[in-house]
Amino acid sequence: MATQRPACVPRMGLINSLATYRPDDWHKWMEANVSAWLVRLLGMRRTAWLLAARLFPEPWQLAMRKHAAAVVGAVPASSYLGMGLALARWAVIDRLDQLTSHLLLIAAEHDFTPLEEKRALAQRLGADIVVVRGSRHGTPFDSVEVTNASLLALLTDQPLPPQAKWIRDTPTRVQSLTLAGSIAEEHAVGA
């Protein structure tokens, strides 16, 4: 949308995003193919548990892990597989020069796709980049404080939080959060 109507998007925050998810290196090839194989082999609910454990491996992240497993597990396998195929074909590289937005990339230190590619994208776009230490792909969930502070800075033209604060939330902070149901969960139970 931002490349097709750049004037409509004055600011844009991207979290663990790339300009292409085409499997052009082994990390992206593995991400594109292994989860699809697991869905076909184990089914959606079991695969969701494996993916959730990978997203939130720490013992104190149990609530997030259960929530992620429930949400992803409620997605029909055909939809999940179709989304994966579409994502593996998607690219916006040839349209990046059309972006006029003030851009911020938030990237997890341990994301499932290459951090170097995110750094290169930020440099190419002239974007600010916040690399969240300790985070995985679920950065908006395991790093709520730095994610919200960084996005608020983007939206209000304020300075980004200091690098010392670019770190995953602590167990105490995460345990105090309550995770409400989601639209996917409502659909899964027929609400």
Backbone as CSV, one residue per row, in Angstrom:
resi,resn,N_x,N_y,N_z,CA_x,CA_y,CA_z,C_x,C_y,C_z
1,MET,0.824,-1.188,0.000,0.000,0.000,0.000,0.876,1.264,0.000
2,ALA,1.921,1.275,0.819,2.768,2.466,0.919,3.498,2.754,-0.379
3,THR,3.828,1.728,-1.164,4.502,1.977,-2.437,3.509,2.393,-3.512
4,GLN,2.249,2.012,-3.385,1.241,2.377,-4.379,0.633,3.746,-4.111
5,ARG,0.538,4.123,-2.844,-0.017,5.433,-2.482,0.855,6.075,-1.410
6,PRO,2.089,6.422,-1.746,3.039,6.915,-0.745,2.574,8.158,-0.003
7,ALA,1.830,9.015,-0.636,1.365,10.237,0.025,0.401,9.937,1.171
8,CYS,-0.208,8.779,1.161,-1.166,8.393,2.211,-0.489,7.773,3.431
9,VAL,0.804,7.553,3.355,1.513,6.874,4.448,2.715,7.733,4.858
10,PRO,2.491,8.747,5.707,3.599,9.618,6.089,4.615,8.960,7.013
11,ARG,4.170,7.981,7.794,5.067,7.267,8.708,4.732,5.781,8.626
12,MET,5.764,4.965,8.747,5.517,3.532,8.687,6.501,2.816,9.613
13,GLY,5.946,1.975,10.480,6.748,1.135,11.354,6.651,-0.304,10.885
14,LEU,7.774,-0.938,10.694,7.829,-2.335,10.264,8.478,-3.146,11.375
15,ILE,7.883,-4.293,11.693,8.427,-5.134,12.757,8.788,-6.485,12.164
16,ASN,10.065,-6.837,12.267,10.589,-8.115,11.749,10.148,-8.342,10.303
17,SER,10.254,-7.302,9.506,9.812,-7.344,8.114,10.992,-7.290,7.155
18,LEU,10.749,-7.816,5.977,11.725,-7.783,4.895,11.065,-7.224,3.645
19,ALA,11.869,-6.875,2.655,11.330,-6.403,1.381,10.957,-7.562,0.469
20,THR,11.410,-8.758,0.828,11.012,-9.968,0.113,11.166,-11.162,1.043
21,TYR,10.250,-12.089,0.916,10.350,-13.335,1.670,10.659,-14.497,0.733
22,ARG,11.022,-14.161,-0.499,11.410,-15.220,-1.434,12.574,-15.996,-0.836
23,PRO,12.549,-17.308,-0.918,13.589,-18.123,-0.282,14.911,-18.077,-1.052
24,ASP,15.594,-16.925,-0.978,16.833,-16.731,-1.720,18.085,-17.008,-0.885
25,ASP,17.924,-17.443,0.346,19.036,-17.948,1.141,18.514,-19.101,1.990
26,TRP,19.390,-19.829,2.622,18.956,-21.059,3.306,18.069,-20.780,4.505
27,HIS,18.265,-19.636,5.216,17.388,-19.313,6.341,15.939,-19.180,5.868
28,LYS,15.755,-18.393,4.819,14.392,-18.161,4.323,13.822,-19.413,3.667
29,TRP,14.679,-20.208,3.030,14.201,-21.457,2.448,13.671,-22.378,3.551
30,MET,14.424,-22.472,4.638,13.994,-23.312,5.771,12.684,-22.798,6.363
31,GLU,12.587,-21.499,6.556,11.358,-20.926,7.125,10.165,-21.186,6.211
32,ALA,10.380,-21.080,4.923,9.284,-21.263,3.963,8.841,-22.709,3.854
33,ASN,9.739,-23.646,4.075,9.423,-25.048,3.805,9.210,-25.926,5.038
34,VAL,9.972,-25.732,6.082,9.872,-26.630,7.230,8.509,-26.549,7.901
35,SER,7.999,-25.345,8.124,6.688,-25.253,8.790,5.590,-25.878,7.922
36,ALA,5.688,-25.732,6.611,4.698,-26.360,5.723,4.771,-27.885,5.822
37,TRP,5.976,-28.412,5.862,6.129,-29.868,6.010,5.559,-30.335,7.346
38,LEU,5.818,-29.560,8.407,5.293,-29.930,9.724,3.774,-29.935,9.741
39,VAL,3.153,-28.940,9.102,1.688,-28.901,9.048,1.159,-30.147,8.353
40,ARG,1.779,-30.508,7.247,1.319,-31.694,6.507,1.560,-32.985,7.290
41,LEU,2.638,-33.034,8.042,3.005,-34.238,8.779,2.269,-34.353,10.120
42,LEU,2.208,-33.255,10.879,1.689,-33.301,12.244,0.303,-32.685,12.418
43,GLY,-0.120,-31.887,11.443,-1.376,-31.160,11.587,-1.129,-29.769,12.150
44,MET,-2.155,-28.958,12.090,-2.030,-27.549,12.440,-1.807,-27.344,13.943
45,ARG,-2.545,-28.019,14.780,-2.442,-27.781,16.228,-1.070,-28.193,16.786
46,ARG,-0.563,-29.337,16.392,0.762,-29.759,16.876,1.861,-28.848,16.337
47,THR,1.741,-28.476,15.086,2.723,-27.557,14.504,2.670,-26.222,15.221
48,ALA,1.471,-25.761,15.549,1.327,-24.496,16.272,2.069,-24.540,17.604
49,TRP,2.006,-25.667,18.302,2.734,-25.798,19.567,4.241,-25.714,19.342
50,LEU,4.726,-26.352,18.296,6.162,-26.288,18.001,6.588,-24.856,17.649
51,LEU,5.782,-24.191,16.833,6.093,-22.808,16.451,6.047,-21.884,17.663
52,ALA,5.059,-22.075,18.520,4.932,-21.246,19.722,6.117,-21.457,20.664
53,ALA,6.569,-22.709,20.781,7.732,-22.994,21.629,8.992,-22.341,21.069
54,ARG,9.064,-22.241,19.784,10.209,-21.579,19.141,10.136,-20.061,19.324
55,LEU,8.933,-19.518,19.258,8.746,-18.081,19.464,9.046,-17.662,20.898
56,PHE,8.536,-18.444,21.830,8.594,-18.090,23.251,9.141,-19.265,24.057
57,PRO,10.466,-19.501,23.998,11.053,-20.699,24.597,11.302,-20.632,26.106
58,GLU,11.296,-19.447,26.669,11.643,-19.303,28.087,10.518,-19.821,28.981
59,PRO,10.856,-20.430,30.120,9.807,-20.925,31.025,8.820,-19.836,31.443
60,TRP,9.306,-18.615,31.656,8.430,-17.528,32.089,7.552,-16.986,30.953
61,GLN,7.725,-17.499,29.735,6.903,-17.088,28.597,5.762,-18.080,28.338
62,LEU,5.455,-18.924,29.285,4.451,-19.972,29.108,3.099,-19.410,28.668
63,ALA,2.642,-18.326,29.276,1.339,-17.756,28.896,1.347,-17.310,27.434
64,MET,2.427,-16.676,27.005,2.529,-16.253,25.608,2.583,-17.468,24.685
65,ARG,3.321,-18.498,25.094,3.443,-19.711,24.287,2.074,-20.374,24.110
66,LYS,1.315,-20.496,25.193,-0.022,-21.095,25.117,-0.944,-20.273,24.226
67,HIS,-0.882,-18.954,24.374,-1.731,-18.064,23.576,-1.381,-18.187,22.091
68,ALA,-0.091,-18.139,21.774,0.345,-18.251,20.370,-0.077,-19.590,19.786
69,ALA,0.075,-20.667,20.559,-0.310,-21.997,20.072,-1.810,-22.057,19.798
70,ALA,-2.604,-21.446,20.664,-4.057,-21.456,20.463,-4.452,-20.653,19.229
71,VAL,-3.849,-19.489,19.060,-4.198,-18.627,17.921,-3.767,-19.273,16.604
72,VAL,-2.518,-19.700,16.516,-2.020,-20.301,15.276,-2.710,-21.639,15.019
73,GLY,-2.941,-22.400,16.074,-3.596,-23.698,15.928,-5.026,-23.601,15.434
74,ALA,-5.662,-22.443,15.622,-7.045,-22.243,15.177,-7.143,-21.895,13.697
75,VAL,-6.019,-21.588,13.075,-6.013,-21.236,11.654,-6.164,-22.522,10.832
76,PRO,-7.052,-22.540,9.853,-7.148,-23.735,8.997,-5.823,-23.989,8.280
77,ALA,-5.444,-25.257,8.201,-4.165,-25.628,7.574,-4.073,-25.095,6.150
78,SER,-5.165,-25.166,5.410,-5.123,-24.694,4.019,-4.830,-23.194,3.954
79,SER,-5.369,-22.425,4.882,-5.092,-20.977,4.914,-3.641,-20.711,5.277
80,TYR,-3.139,-21.435,6.263,-1.748,-21.267,6.692,-0.794,-21.614,5.559
81,LEU,-1.034,-22.735,4.908,-0.168,-23.155,3.803,-0.269,-22.188,2.626
82,GLY,-1.466,-21.704,2.318,-1.639,-20.739,1.237,-0.930,-19.431,1.524
83,MET,-1.004,-18.976,2.784,-0.304,-17.754,3.171,1.198,-17.942,3.025
84,GLY,1.705,-19.102,3.421,3.135,-19.377,3.290,3.595,-19.363,1.840
85,LEU,2.795,-19.964,0.956,3.139,-19.958,-0.469,3.121,-18.540,-1.040
86,ALA,2.112,-17.773,-0.669,2.021,-16.392,-1.158,3.207,-15.566,-0.657
87,LEU,3.550,-15.737,0.616,4.658,-14.988,1.187,5.978,-15.335,0.508
88,ALA,6.165,-16.601,0.162,7.401,-17.035,-0.506,7.533,-16.451,-1.914
89,ARG,6.449,-15.954,-2.471,6.489,-15.327,-3.810,6.491,-13.804,-3.742
90,TRP,6.278,-13.253,-2.566,6.076,-11.814,-2.403,7.395,-11.053,-2.377
91,ALA,7.397,-9.892,-3.006,8.554,-8.993,-2.962,8.105,-7.581,-3.298
92,VAL,8.734,-6.614,-2.676,8.467,-5.212,-2.968,9.778,-4.483,-3.292
93,ILE,10.826,-5.254,-3.497,12.161,-4.698,-3.731,12.174,-3.702,-4.887
94,ASP,11.497,-4.022,-5.957,11.516,-3.159,-7.147,10.720,-1.873,-6.967
95,ARG,10.002,-1.722,-5.845,9.200,-0.522,-5.619,9.647,0.292,-4.415
96,LEU,10.758,-0.090,-3.798,11.196,0.594,-2.589,11.490,2.072,-2.814
97,ASP,11.953,2.428,-4.007,12.269,3.831,-4.279,11.031,4.719,-4.294
98,GLN,9.852,4.123,-4.297,8.608,4.891,-4.289,8.194,5.302,-2.867
99,LEU,8.814,4.705,-1.858,8.460,5.022,-0.474,8.930,6.419,-0.105
100,THR,8.054,7.179,0.467,8.390,8.524,0.933,8.151,8.664,2.434
101,SER,7.716,7.608,3.076,7.386,7.610,4.495,8.629,7.799,5.357
102,HIS,8.412,8.357,6.538,9.435,8.301,7.580,9.331,6.886,8.130
103,LEU,10.416,6.132,8.032,10.374,4.702,8.317,11.146,4.321,9.564
104,LEU,10.593,3.336,10.261,11.258,2.726,11.403,11.160,1.218,11.252
105,LEU,12.284,0.541,11.350,12.295,-0.918,11.377,12.622,-1.356,12.800
106,ILE,11.803,-2.232,13.336,12.074,-2.857,14.624,12.396,-4.309,14.297
107,ALA,13.561,-4.762,14.725,14.023,-6.106,14.381,14.451,-6.851,15.628
108,ALA,14.072,-8.114,15.711,14.498,-8.964,16.814,15.919,-9.447,16.574
109,GLU,16.692,-9.470,17.639,18.067,-9.970,17.541,18.085,-11.410,17.033
110,HIS,17.115,-12.207,17.448,17.073,-13.624,17.085,15.861,-13.951,16.221
111,ASP,15.518,-13.062,15.292,14.389,-13.312,14.395,14.706,-14.521,13.525
112,PHE,13.683,-15.041,12.876,13.844,-16.252,12.075,14.360,-15.964,10.673
113,THR,14.407,-14.703,10.287,14.987,-14.313,8.999,16.205,-13.436,9.290
114,PRO,17.116,-13.314,8.343,18.422,-12.697,8.608,18.352,-11.231,9.064
115,LEU,18.985,-10.959,10.196,19.087,-9.603,10.717,19.879,-8.713,9.756
116,GLU,20.887,-9.288,9.105,21.700,-8.505,8.169,20.828,-7.940,7.036
117,GLU,19.838,-8.723,6.609,18.959,-8.261,5.539,18.093,-7.085,6.011
118,LYS,17.697,-7.104,7.265,16.917,-5.998,7.819,17.775,-4.746,7.959
119,ARG,19.014,-4.931,8.386,19.930,-3.778,8.483,20.172,-3.157,7.100
120,ALA,20.370,-4.003,6.098,20.582,-3.508,4.734,19.342,-2.785,4.220
121,LEU,18.161,-3.314,4.536,16.916,-2.659,4.127,16.793,-1.288,4.784
122,ALA,17.084,-1.208,6.071,17.013,0.079,6.771,17.978,1.082,6.149
123,GLN,19.178,0.636,5.828,20.158,1.530,5.214,19.681,2.000,3.848
124,ARG,19.169,1.074,3.057,18.691,1.425,1.708,17.555,2.437,1.762
125,LEU,16.688,2.299,2.766,15.526,3.182,2.887,15.819,4.460,3.672
126,GLY,16.999,4.547,4.264,17.295,5.683,5.126,16.438,5.650,6.382
127,ALA,16.111,4.451,6.831,15.220,4.263,7.976,16.010,4.093,9.260
128,ASP,15.382,4.463,10.353,15.924,4.141,11.667,15.695,2.650,11.896
129,ILE,16.582,2.036,12.675,16.389,0.629,13.025,16.661,0.438,14.509
130,VAL,15.768,-0.286,15.147,15.904,-0.668,16.544,16.040,-2.186,16.557
131,VAL,17.165,-2.693,17.048,17.380,-4.140,17.157,17.185,-4.518,18.620
132,VAL,16.154,-5.313,18.875,15.768,-5.662,20.237,16.538,-6.897,20.692
133,ARG,17.442,-6.685,21.643,18.270,-7.772,22.163,17.412,-8.794,22.911
134,GLY,17.668,-10.064,22.616,16.968,-11.144,23.293,15.648,-11.536,22.672
135,SER,15.105,-10.720,21.785,13.798,-11.000,21.195,13.921,-11.991,20.048
136,ARG,12.796,-12.669,19.808,12.672,-13.551,18.658,11.635,-12.931,17.733
137,HIS,10.946,-13.727,16.943,10.009,-13.179,15.959,8.776,-12.527,16.592
138,GLY,8.452,-12.853,17.812,7.268,-12.291,18.472,7.553,-10.993,19.200
139,THR,8.357,-10.136,18.643,8.800,-8.897,19.285,7.661,-8.053,19.867
140,PRO,6.539,-7.846,19.168,5.479,-7.030,19.783,4.907,-7.648,21.059
141,PHE,5.159,-8.932,21.279,4.634,-9.627,22.454,5.687,-9.836,23.531
142,ASP,6.940,-10.135,23.138,7.973,-10.374,24.154,8.755,-9.106,24.482
143,SER,8.485,-8.027,23.754,9.206,-6.766,23.953,8.242,-5.589,23.836
144,VAL,7.196,-5.623,24.616,6.124,-4.623,24.545,6.649,-3.217,24.822
145,GLU,7.481,-3.091,25.848,7.942,-1.751,26.242,8.723,-1.056,25.135
146,VAL,9.747,-1.701,24.593,10.568,-1.051,23.567,9.790,-0.910,22.261
147,THR,8.921,-1.863,21.937,8.112,-1.755,20.719,7.208,-0.519,20.800
148,ASN,6.467,-0.397,21.903,5.549,0.739,22.044,6.287,2.067,22.119
149,ALA,7.406,2.111,22.860,8.168,3.360,22.973,8.737,3.778,21.615
150,SER,9.201,2.816,20.835,9.768,3.122,19.517,8.693,3.596,18.548
151,LEU,7.544,2.915,18.538,6.454,3.337,17.654,5.895,4.695,18.061
152,LEU,5.798,4.942,19.355,5.338,6.250,19.819,6.311,7.342,19.380
153,ALA,7.605,7.077,19.458,8.612,8.044,18.989,8.438,8.324,17.503
154,LEU,8.205,7.284,16.716,7.990,7.454,15.280,6.769,8.332,15.023
155,LEU,5.674,8.028,15.692,4.405,8.730,15.433,4.387,10.161,15.938
156,THR,5.240,10.486,16.916,5.242,11.833,17.491,6.509,12.614,17.164
157,ASP,7.325,12.095,16.246,8.577,12.745,15.851,9.483,13.032,17.046
158,GLN,9.553,12.090,17.944,10.429,12.191,19.115,11.638,11.278,18.900
159,PRO,12.684,11.460,19.687,13.846,10.562,19.572,13.475,9.136,19.996
160,LEU,14.147,8.170,19.400,13.951,6.773,19.789,14.443,6.565,21.208
161,PRO,13.929,5.533,21.880,14.464,5.233,23.211,15.968,4.961,23.118
162,PRO,16.708,5.192,24.191,18.149,4.919,24.152,18.423,3.430,23.925
163,GLN,19.539,3.131,23.277,19.872,1.748,22.950,19.901,0.837,24.171
164,ALA,20.202,1.370,25.328,20.224,0.561,26.552,18.840,-0.041,26.851
165,LYS,17.795,0.555,26.288,16.423,0.061,26.509,15.934,-0.835,25.375
166,TRP,16.775,-1.085,24.392,16.394,-1.959,23.269,16.600,-3.410,23.688
167,ILE,15.779,-3.871,24.592,15.933,-5.208,25.152,14.559,-5.812,25.414
168,ARG,14.499,-7.132,25.289,13.254,-7.868,25.527,12.761,-7.581,26.947
169,ASP,11.445,-7.629,27.135,10.853,-7.409,28.452,11.381,-8.417,29.465
170,THR,11.298,-8.039,30.713,11.727,-8.917,31.800,10.616,-9.899,32.152
171,PRO,10.956,-11.003,32.819,9.908,-11.950,33.225,8.831,-11.301,34.088
172,THR,9.200,-10.386,34.967,8.221,-9.733,35.838,7.223,-8.930,35.023
173,ARG,7.690,-8.191,34.048,6.814,-7.372,33.196,5.867,-8.263,32.402
174,VAL,6.380,-9.325,31.830,5.573,-10.212,30.992,4.515,-10.916,31.831
175,GLN,4.867,-11.374,33.026,3.916,-12.096,33.859,2.767,-11.221,34.313
176,SER,2.967,-9.907,34.337,1.885,-9.030,34.763,0.883,-8.757,33.648
177,LEU,1.217,-9.108,32.419,0.311,-8.889,31.302,-0.742,-9.986,31.247
178,THR,-1.960,-9.611,30.876,-2.981,-10.625,30.653,-3.233,-10.691,29.158
179,LEU,-3.398,-11.879,28.669,-3.623,-12.065,27.244,-5.090,-12.393,27.026
180,ALA,-5.804,-11.468,26.427,-7.215,-11.682,26.133,-7.347,-12.577,24.908
181,GLY,-8.545,-13.037,24.657,-8.792,-13.869,23.490,-8.585,-13.079,22.205
182,SER,-8.555,-13.816,21.110,-8.356,-13.188,19.816,-9.511,-13.536,18.892
183,ILE,-9.560,-12.879,17.763,-10.570,-13.174,16.771,-10.433,-14.638,16.310
184,ALA,-9.181,-15.076,16.115,-8.973,-16.467,15.689,-9.518,-17.445,16.718
185,GLU,-9.295,-17.143,18.006,-9.817,-18.030,19.053,-11.335,-18.018,19.090
186,GLU,-11.932,-16.845,18.883,-13.391,-16.772,18.853,-13.951,-17.626,17.733
187,HIS,-13.311,-17.579,16.576,-13.761,-18.393,15.446,-13.557,-19.886,15.716
188,ALA,-12.472,-20.203,16.418,-12.178,-21.610,16.706,-13.227,-22.239,17.623
189,VAL,-13.786,-21.438,18.523,-14.803,-21.970,19.427,-16.216,-21.693,18.926
190,GLY,-16.323,-21.113,17.753,-17.638,-20.877,17.149,-18.399,-19.702,17.721
191,ALA,-17.685,-18.748,18.325,-18.370,-17.586,18.908,-18.921,-16.668,17.845
